[in-house]
Amino acid sequence: MREIKFRGKTGTTEGKKWVYGYLYKIKSFFSEDYQYFIKNEHLQETSVDEDTIGQYTGLKDKNGKEIYEGDIVRTKYMDKTFIVWVEYSDEYAEFVTKCKEILFFDEPLSDIGRADREVIGNIYDNPELLEEDYNV
């Protein structure tokens, strides 16, 4: 069974950073909005920006780094290297890779270049990586 955990970027303007742990939300007393928090293994709670929340896929890259929703991954397929990003598909109920190349459209992350997957950034901190030529 895979571990269910999340990451999100702190909502503060001073030194925004990634936090990892368990996600929960609380409804605001003053509006219909929710505030999202991540609680780490030390039970410290941190408010996070809802738009940056990503779930752990249960997979790691070739270097042992955990792969999260929103990560940008370099991978090989049929002797070519591609840059893809990870997102969750409600349609398939699993994490899939997205790429400008039609070949990778909604391919399950678990099927793509298992030995060669490498996290090289994420769509929040490194969007410029998605502008590069996908077929390297």
Protein Blocks (a to p, Z undefined) as FASTA:
>chain_A
ZZdddddddfbfghpacdeddddddddfkbmbdcdddddfkopacdddfklgccdehiac
fkopacdehiacdddeehiacdddddddfklopacdddfblklgopafklgokllgccfb
dfklmmmlmmpcfbZZ
